[in-house]
Amino acid sequence: MQPTLSVTDSRSLREHLTAPDPMQRAMGLYALEVEAERRTAALGQEAARFASRGIPYYALHDPHFQDWVGKAVSYWERLRAVATAAPRVPAAATARAGRASR
């Protein structure tokens, strides 16, 4: 395992999820879980439910496994699109802004 690898985009997520090393696959799934936790909308909850089922049996050329990887990458891309469209603002910053406008 190469500890310097990280999930930064959908390509690297796919590489992690299809890696022969189970730890790499776990790191990929964890990255999806982190993205899902950052979103409170229905999409975040849906992605969290998907991730909570865990990684299916590793069979790289199995169509069901490839479908699972495709769904994971799709969730990642949709979560990241939401993040870039509307970045989260910490509650403390929102409260300060509200007090400053009074």
Backbone as JSON Lines, residues from 0, in Angstrom:
{"i":0,"aa":"M","n":[0.83,-1.18,0.0],"ca":[0.0,0.0,0.0],"c":[0.88,1.24,0.0]}
{"i":1,"aa":"Q","n":[0.44,2.23,-0.76],"ca":[1.17,3.49,-0.81],"c":[0.41,4.52,0.03]}
{"i":2,"aa":"P","n":[0.9,4.87,1.2],"ca":[0.15,5.76,2.08],"c":[0.03,7.18,1.55]}
{"i":3,"aa":"T","n":[0.8,7.55,0.53],"ca":[0.71,8.91,0.01],"c":[-0.47,9.08,-0.93]}
{"i":4,"aa":"L","n":[-1.09,7.98,-1.37],"ca":[-2.24,8.1,-2.23],"c":[-3.42,8.63,-1.44]}
{"i":5,"aa":"S","n":[-4.22,9.47,-2.09],"ca":[-5.43,9.96,-1.44],"c":[-6.51,10.13,-2.5]}
{"i":6,"aa":"V","n":[-7.72,10.18,-2.04],"ca":[-8.85,10.36,-2.94],"c":[-9.08,11.85,-3.11]}
{"i":7,"aa":"T","n":[-8.83,12.34,-4.32],"ca":[-8.98,13.75,-4.59],"c":[-9.99,14.03,-5.69]}
{"i":8,"aa":"D","n":[-10.32,13.02,-6.48],"ca":[-11.29,13.18,-7.56],"c":[-11.92,11.83,-7.87]}
{"i":9,"aa":"S","n":[-12.83,11.82,-8.82],"ca":[-13.54,10.57,-9.11],"c":[-12.61,9.51,-9.68]}
{"i":10,"aa":"R","n":[-11.59,9.91,-10.41],"ca":[-10.64,8.95,-10.96],"c":[-9.87,8.25,-9.84]}
{"i":11,"aa":"S","n":[-9.39,9.02,-8.87],"ca":[-8.64,8.4,-7.78],"c":[-9.57,7.58,-6.88]}
{"i":12,"aa":"L","n":[-10.83,7.99,-6.75],"ca":[-11.78,7.17,-5.99],"c":[-11.97,5.82,-6.67]}
{"i":13,"aa":"R","n":[-12.15,5.83,-7.99],"ca":[-12.32,4.58,-8.74],"c":[-11.08,3.7,-8.58]}
{"i":14,"aa":"E","n":[-9.89,4.3,-8.63],"ca":[-8.65,3.53,-8.46],"c":[-8.6,2.88,-7.08]}
{"i":15,"aa":"H","n":[-9.01,3.61,-6.06],"ca":[-9.01,3.06,-4.71],"c":[-10.01,1.91,-4.59]}
{"i":16,"aa":"L","n":[-11.2,2.11,-5.12],"ca":[-12.25,1.1,-4.97],"c":[-11.98,-0.17,-5.76]}
{"i":17,"aa":"T","n":[-11.17,-0.09,-6.8],"ca":[-10.86,-1.28,-7.61],"c":[-9.47,-1.83,-7.33]}
{"i":18,"aa":"A","n":[-8.79,-1.28,-6.35],"ca":[-7.43,-1.73,-6.03],"c":[-7.46,-3.15,-5.46]}
{"i":19,"aa":"P","n":[-6.44,-3.95,-5.76],"ca":[-6.37,-5.3,-5.19],"c":[-6.19,-5.3,-3.67]}
{"i":20,"aa":"D","n":[-5.6,-4.25,-3.14],"ca":[-5.36,-4.15,-1.7],"c":[-6.65,-3.74,-0.98]}
{"i":21,"aa":"P","n":[-7.15,-4.56,-0.07],"ca":[-8.41,-4.22,0.62],"c":[-8.34,-2.91,1.4]}
{"i":22,"aa":"M","n":[-7.18,-2.55,1.9],"ca":[-7.06,-1.3,2.65],"c":[-7.31,-0.1,1.72]}
{"i":23,"aa":"Q","n":[-6.84,-0.18,0.49],"ca":[-7.09,0.9,-0.46],"c":[-8.58,1.04,-0.74]}
{"i":24,"aa":"R","n":[-9.27,-0.1,-0.87],"ca":[-10.71,-0.06,-1.1],"c":[-11.42,0.55,0.1]}
{"i":25,"aa":"A","n":[-10.99,0.2,1.3],"ca":[-11.58,0.76,2.52],"c":[-11.34,2.27,2.59]}
{"i":26,"aa":"M","n":[-10.17,2.71,2.18],"ca":[-9.87,4.14,2.18],"c":[-10.78,4.88,1.19]}
{"i":27,"aa":"G","n":[-11.04,4.25,0.04],"ca":[-11.94,4.86,-0.94],"c":[-13.35,4.97,-0.39]}
{"i":28,"aa":"L","n":[-13.84,3.91,0.23],"ca":[-15.18,3.95,0.8],"c":[-15.25,4.98,1.93]}
{"i":29,"aa":"Y","n":[-14.21,5.07,2.72],"ca":[-14.17,6.05,3.8],"c":[-14.25,7.48,3.24]}
{"i":30,"aa":"A","n":[-13.56,7.72,2.13],"ca":[-13.61,9.05,1.51],"c":[-15.05,9.39,1.09]}
{"i":31,"aa":"L","n":[-15.77,8.4,0.57],"ca":[-17.17,8.62,0.21],"c":[-18.01,8.89,1.46]}
{"i":32,"aa":"E","n":[-17.76,8.16,2.52],"ca":[-18.49,8.38,3.77],"c":[-18.25,9.79,4.31]}
{"i":33,"aa":"V","n":[-17.03,10.26,4.23],"ca":[-16.71,11.61,4.71],"c":[-17.46,12.65,3.9]}
{"i":34,"aa":"E","n":[-17.46,12.49,2.58],"ca":[-18.21,13.43,1.73],"c":[-19.69,13.41,2.07]}
{"i":35,"aa":"A","n":[-20.24,12.22,2.3],"ca":[-21.66,12.1,2.63],"c":[-21.97,12.78,3.96]}
{"i":36,"aa":"E","n":[-21.08,12.65,4.94],"ca":[-21.3,13.26,6.25],"c":[-21.27,14.78,6.19]}
{"i":37,"aa":"R","n":[-20.57,15.31,5.23],"ca":[-20.48,16.77,5.1],"c":[-21.76,17.38,4.55]}
{"i":38,"aa":"R","n":[-22.62,16.57,4.01],"ca":[-23.88,17.05,3.42],"c":[-25.04,16.56,4.27]}
{"i":39,"aa":"T","n":[-25.94,17.45,4.57],"ca":[-27.1,17.05,5.38],"c":[-28.33,16.84,4.52]}
{"i":40,"aa":"A","n":[-28.26,17.16,3.26],"ca":[-29.4,17.01,2.36],"c":[-29.67,15.53,2.09]}
{"i":41,"aa":"A","n":[-30.73,15.29,1.37],"ca":[-31.14,13.92,1.04],"c":[-30.04,13.17,0.32]}
{"i":42,"aa":"L","n":[-29.29,13.83,-0.54],"ca":[-28.21,13.16,-1.26],"c":[-27.15,12.64,-0.3]}
{"i":43,"aa":"G","n":[-26.81,13.41,0.7],"ca":[-25.82,12.97,1.69],"c":[-26.32,11.76,2.46]}
{"i":44,"aa":"Q","n":[-27.59,11.77,2.81],"ca":[-28.16,10.63,3.53],"c":[-28.22,9.39,2.65]}
{"i":45,"aa":"E","n":[-28.57,9.59,1.39],"ca":[-28.62,8.47,0.44],"c":[-27.23,7.86,0.26]}
{"i":46,"aa":"A","n":[-26.23,8.72,0.09],"ca":[-24.86,8.23,-0.08],"c":[-24.36,7.54,1.19]}
{"i":47,"aa":"A","n":[-24.75,8.05,2.34],"ca":[-24.34,7.43,3.61],"c":[-24.95,6.04,3.74]}
{"i":48,"aa":"R","n":[-26.21,5.89,3.35],"ca":[-26.84,4.56,3.39],"c":[-26.12,3.6,2.43]}
{"i":49,"aa":"F","n":[-25.78,4.09,1.25],"ca":[-25.06,3.27,0.28],"c":[-23.72,2.81,0.87]}
{"i":50,"aa":"A","n":[-22.97,3.75,1.44],"ca":[-21.66,3.43,2.0],"c":[-21.76,2.52,3.22]}
{"i":51,"aa":"S","n":[-22.84,2.65,3.97],"ca":[-22.97,1.85,5.19],"c":[-23.11,0.36,4.89]}
{"i":52,"aa":"R","n":[-23.49,0.02,3.68],"ca":[-23.61,-1.4,3.32],"c":[-22.25,-2.04,3.11]}
{"i":53,"aa":"G","n":[-21.2,-1.23,3.0],"ca":[-19.86,-1.76,2.88],"c":[-19.47,-2.12,1.45]}
{"i":54,"aa":"I","n":[-18.33,-2.73,1.34],"ca":[-17.76,-3.09,0.04],"c":[-18.19,-4.51,-0.28]}
{"i":55,"aa":"P","n":[-18.72,-4.73,-1.49],"ca":[-19.09,-6.1,-1.85],"c":[-17.86,-6.96,-2.1]}
{"i":56,"aa":"Y","n":[-18.09,-8.24,-2.28],"ca":[-17.0,-9.17,-2.57],"c":[-16.2,-8.64,-3.75]}
{"i":57,"aa":"Y","n":[-14.88,-8.61,-3.59],"ca":[-14.0,-8.07,-4.62],"c":[-13.84,-9.06,-5.76]}
{"i":58,"aa":"A","n":[-14.39,-8.69,-6.89],"ca":[-14.23,-9.45,-8.12],"c":[-14.16,-8.42,-9.23]}
{"i":59,"aa":"L","n":[-12.97,-7.99,-9.56],"ca":[-12.75,-6.85,-10.44],"c":[-13.56,-6.91,-11.73]}
{"i":60,"aa":"H","n":[-13.69,-8.07,-12.32],"ca":[-14.36,-8.17,-13.61],"c":[-15.83,-8.56,-13.5]}
{"i":61,"aa":"D","n":[-16.34,-8.67,-12.28],"ca":[-17.74,-9.01,-12.08],"c":[-18.61,-7.78,-12.36]}
{"i":62,"aa":"P","n":[-19.64,-7.91,-13.18],"ca":[-20.47,-6.76,-13.51],"c":[-21.15,-6.13,-12.28]}
{"i":63,"aa":"H","n":[-21.49,-6.93,-11.29],"ca":[-22.12,-6.4,-10.08],"c":[-21.14,-5.54,-9.28]}
{"i":64,"aa":"F","n":[-19.89,-6.0,-9.2],"ca":[-18.88,-5.21,-8.51],"c":[-18.63,-3.9,-9.26]}
{"i":65,"aa":"Q","n":[-18.52,-3.98,-10.58],"ca":[-18.3,-2.77,-11.39],"c":[-19.47,-1.81,-11.26]}
{"i":66,"aa":"D","n":[-20.68,-2.34,-11.17],"ca":[-21.86,-1.5,-10.98],"c":[-21.78,-0.78,-9.64]}
{"i":67,"aa":"W","n":[-21.35,-1.51,-8.6],"ca":[-21.2,-0.9,-7.27],"c":[-20.16,0.23,-7.32]}
{"i":68,"aa":"V","n":[-19.03,-0.02,-7.98],"ca":[-18.0,1.02,-8.1],"c":[-18.57,2.23,-8.85]}
{"i":69,"aa":"G","n":[-19.3,1.97,-9.92],"ca":[-19.91,3.06,-10.67],"c":[-20.87,3.89,-9.83]}
{"i":70,"aa":"K","n":[-21.67,3.22,-8.99],"ca":[-22.59,3.94,-8.11],"c":[-21.82,4.77,-7.09]}
{"i":71,"aa":"A","n":[-20.76,4.21,-6.53],"ca":[-19.96,4.94,-5.55],"c":[-19.35,6.19,-6.18]}
{"i":72,"aa":"V","n":[-18.81,6.05,-7.37],"ca":[-18.21,7.19,-8.06],"c":[-19.29,8.22,-8.41]}
{"i":73,"aa":"S","n":[-20.46,7.76,-8.81],"ca":[-21.56,8.67,-9.11],"c":[-21.96,9.49,-7.88]}
{"i":74,"aa":"Y","n":[-22.08,8.82,-6.74],"ca":[-22.39,9.55,-5.51],"c":[-21.29,10.58,-5.22]}
{"i":75,"aa":"W","n":[-20.04,10.17,-5.35],"ca":[-18.91,11.08,-5.09],"c":[-19.03,12.32,-5.97]}
{"i":76,"aa":"E","n":[-19.25,12.11,-7.27],"ca":[-19.32,13.24,-8.2],"c":[-20.49,14.16,-7.87]}
{"i":77,"aa":"R","n":[-21.64,13.57,-7.53],"ca":[-22.8,14.4,-7.2],"c":[-22.59,15.15,-5.9]}
{"i":78,"aa":"L","n":[-21.98,14.51,-4.91],"ca":[-21.69,15.19,-3.65],"c":[-20.7,16.32,-3.85]}
{"i":79,"aa":"R","n":[-19.68,16.07,-4.65],"ca":[-18.69,17.12,-4.92],"c":[-19.28,18.27,-5.72]}
{"i":80,"aa":"A","n":[-20.21,17.97,-6.64],"ca":[-20.86,19.03,-7.41],"c":[-21.68,19.93,-6.49]}
{"i":81,"aa":"V","n":[-22.37,19.34,-5.52],"ca":[-23.14,20.11,-4.56],"c":[-22.19,20.97,-3.73]}
{"i":82,"aa":"A","n":[-21.05,20.41,-3.37],"ca":[-20.08,21.14,-2.53],"c":[-19.53,22.35,-3.27]}
{"i":83,"aa":"T","n":[-19.25,22.22,-4.56],"ca":[-18.69,23.35,-5.29],"c":[-19.76,24.37,-5.65]}
{"i":84,"aa":"A","n":[-21.02,23.92,-5.81],"ca":[-22.1,24.84,-6.14],"c":[-22.5,25.69,-4.94]}
{"i":85,"aa":"A","n":[-22.48,25.11,-3.75],"ca":[-22.88,25.83,-2.54],"c":[-21.97,25.42,-1.4]}
{"i":86,"aa":"P","n":[-20.79,26.04,-1.28],"ca":[-19.88,25.66,-0.19],"c":[-20.52,25.9,1.16]}
{"i":87,"aa":"R","n":[-20.19,25.01,2.09],"ca":[-20.72,25.13,3.45],"c":[-20.11,26.31,4.16]}
{"i":88,"aa":"V","n":[-20.94,26.99,4.91],"ca":[-20.48,28.11,5.74],"c":[-20.65,27.67,7.18]}
{"i":89,"aa":"P","n":[-19.58,27.74,7.98],"ca":[-19.71,27.35,9.39],"c":[-20.76,28.19,10.09]}
{"i":90,"aa":"A","n":[-21.49,27.57,11.01],"ca":[-22.57,28.25,11.73],"c":[-22.06,29.49,12.46]}
{"i":91,"aa":"A","n":[-20.86,29.44,13.01],"ca":[-20.31,30.59,13.74],"c":[-20.13,31.79,12.81]}
{"i":92,"aa":"A","n":[-19.7,31.56,11.6],"ca":[-19.52,32.66,10.65],"c":[-20.87,33.26,10.27]}
{"i":93,"aa":"T","n":[-21.89,32.42,10.12],"ca":[-23.22,32.91,9.8],"c":[-23.77,33.76,10.94]}
{"i":94,"aa":"A","n":[-23.56,33.32,12.17],"ca":[-24.03,34.07,13.34],"c":[-23.33,35.41,13.44]}
{"i":95,"aa":"R","n":[-22.03,35.44,13.21],"ca":[-21.28,36.7,13.25],"c":[-21.79,37.67,12.18]}
{"i":96,"aa":"A","n":[-22.05,37.15,10.99],"ca":[-22.52,37.99,9.9],"c":[-23.89,38.58,10.24]}
{"i":97,"aa":"G","n":[-24.74,37.8,10.88],"ca":[-26.05,38.27,11.29],"c":[-25.97,39.38,12.32]}
{"i":98,"aa":"R","n":[-25.06,39.24,13.28],"ca":[-24.88,40.28,14.3],"c":[-24.29,41.54,13.7]}
{"i":99,"aa":"A","n":[-23.4,41.41,12.74],"ca":[-22.74,42.55,12.15],"c":[-23.7,43.38,11.31]}
{"i":100,"aa":"S","n":[-24.73,42.76,10.75],"ca":[-25.66,43.51,9.9],"c":[-26.74,44.24,10.7]}
{"i":101,"aa":"R","n":[-26.8,44.05,11.99],"ca":[-27.82,44.72,12.83],"c":[-27.47,46.12,13.12]}
